[in-house]
Amino acid sequence: MNLSYLTRSFERDAQSAGYEFASATKEYLPTQIASFPAVFLLTPSCCSVEGRNSGKLTYRITLHLMSKGAKRAPANRDTLLDRLETDALTIFASIAACHRILAVENLTLTPAALPLTARGDVSMTVTADVVTEF
């Protein structure tokens, strides 16, 4: 229940930010992206549970934000990475405000050195721990 709620929340927030959304395991990333800009959510993994009948579930989240433009000039690429970073922070701020979400912790943003797909993308990888209640 928490996993599907979390995935739907990311989908809603990514789409409201103007991104196509896909979620699967890592090996499916290249085939799941049909157009840009896109957000790809790796299937979240549960990294801790506190409580028995009710409590907290912490999921490790990896989110890839991608945009067309791997062949851009360095200055244009930096502008695009700034936009991806801003959009990623907006998505996670929205997630943090969701009903069942208690916290977003250990957020890191890393620009990818190489494209994630064969379509020439510029991407930002975001990882975080999302604490949910059950």
C-alpha positions as CSV (number, residue, x, y, z in Angstrom):
1,M,0.0,0.0,0.0
2,N,2.8,2.5,0.9
3,L,4.8,1.6,-2.2
4,S,1.9,2.2,-4.6
5,Y,0.9,5.4,-2.8
6,L,4.5,6.6,-3.1
7,T,4.8,5.7,-6.8
8,R,1.5,7.4,-7.6
9,S,2.6,10.5,-5.7
10,F,5.8,10.7,-7.7
11,E,3.9,10.2,-11.0
12,R,1.4,12.9,-10.1
13,D,4.1,15.4,-9.2
14,A,6.3,14.6,-12.1
15,Q,3.5,15.0,-14.6
16,S,2.4,18.3,-13.0
17,A,5.9,19.6,-13.5
18,G,5.6,18.7,-17.2
19,Y,7.5,15.4,-17.3
20,E,6.6,12.0,-18.8
21,F,6.7,9.4,-16.0
22,A,7.9,5.8,-15.9
23,S,8.8,3.5,-13.1
24,A,10.6,0.1,-13.2
25,T,13.8,-1.6,-12.3
26,K,17.1,-0.2,-13.7
27,E,17.4,-2.5,-16.7
28,Y,14.2,-1.1,-18.2
29,L,15.2,2.5,-18.1
30,P,16.4,2.8,-21.7
31,T,13.2,1.2,-23.1
32,Q,10.7,3.0,-20.9
33,I,11.5,6.6,-22.0
34,A,9.5,7.5,-25.0
35,S,9.9,11.3,-25.0
36,F,11.6,14.1,-23.1
37,P,11.5,15.7,-20.6
38,A,11.1,12.5,-18.5
39,V,11.2,11.2,-15.0
40,F,12.2,7.6,-14.3
41,L,11.6,6.3,-10.8
42,L,13.6,3.2,-10.0
43,T,11.4,0.8,-8.0
44,P,11.7,2.0,-4.4
45,S,13.4,-0.3,-2.0
46,C,12.4,-0.5,1.7
47,C,15.5,0.1,3.8
48,S,14.0,0.1,7.3
49,V,10.8,-0.6,9.2
50,E,9.9,0.6,12.7
51,G,6.9,-0.8,14.4
52,R,4.8,-3.9,14.0
53,N,1.1,-3.0,13.4
54,S,1.8,0.7,12.8
55,G,4.9,2.7,12.5
56,K,7.4,3.9,9.9
57,L,8.6,2.5,6.6
58,T,11.6,4.1,5.0
59,Y,12.1,3.8,1.2
60,R,15.3,4.5,-0.7
61,I,14.3,6.5,-3.7
62,T,16.3,7.0,-6.9
63,L,14.8,9.4,-9.4
64,H,16.3,10.3,-12.8
65,L,15.2,13.5,-14.4
66,M,16.1,13.7,-18.1
67,S,15.9,16.2,-20.8
68,K,16.9,16.2,-24.5
69,G,20.2,17.8,-25.2
70,A,23.4,15.8,-24.6
71,K,25.1,17.6,-27.6
72,R,24.5,21.1,-26.2
73,A,27.2,23.6,-25.5
74,P,28.5,23.5,-21.9
75,A,26.8,26.7,-20.9
76,N,23.5,25.5,-22.3
77,R,24.0,22.2,-20.6
78,D,24.5,23.9,-17.2
79,T,21.3,25.9,-17.7
80,L,19.5,22.7,-18.4
81,L,21.0,21.0,-15.3
82,D,19.9,24.0,-13.2
83,R,16.3,23.5,-14.5
84,L,16.4,19.7,-13.7
85,E,17.8,20.4,-10.2
86,T,15.0,23.0,-9.5
87,D,12.3,20.6,-10.8
88,A,13.7,17.8,-8.7
89,L,13.6,19.9,-5.6
90,T,10.1,21.0,-6.4
91,I,9.0,17.3,-6.8
92,F,10.5,16.3,-3.6
93,A,9.1,19.3,-1.7
94,S,5.6,18.2,-3.0
95,I,6.3,14.6,-1.9
96,A,7.3,15.8,1.6
97,A,3.9,17.6,1.9
98,C,1.9,14.4,1.1
99,H,-0.5,13.0,3.7
100,R,1.4,9.7,4.5
101,I,4.9,11.1,4.1
102,L,6.7,11.9,7.4
103,A,10.0,13.1,6.0
104,V,12.4,13.3,3.1
105,E,16.0,12.8,4.3
106,N,19.5,12.4,2.8
107,L,18.6,14.1,-0.5
108,T,21.4,14.2,-3.0
109,L,21.4,15.5,-6.6
110,T,24.1,14.3,-9.0
111,P,24.3,15.4,-12.7
112,A,25.1,12.3,-14.9
113,A,28.4,12.3,-16.7
114,L,27.0,10.3,-19.6
115,P,23.5,10.0,-21.2
116,L,21.2,7.4,-19.6
117,T,19.5,6.5,-22.9
118,A,20.6,6.2,-26.5
119,R,18.6,9.4,-27.3
120,G,21.2,11.8,-26.1
121,D,19.8,13.0,-22.8
122,V,21.1,15.3,-20.1
123,S,20.1,13.9,-16.7
124,M,20.1,14.6,-13.0
125,T,20.0,11.6,-10.6
126,V,18.3,12.3,-7.2
127,T,18.5,9.9,-4.3
128,A,16.7,10.3,-1.0
129,D,15.2,8.4,1.9
130,V,11.4,8.9,2.1
131,V,9.9,8.0,5.5
132,T,6.2,6.9,5.3
133,E,3.7,5.9,8.0
134,F,1.8,2.7,8.1
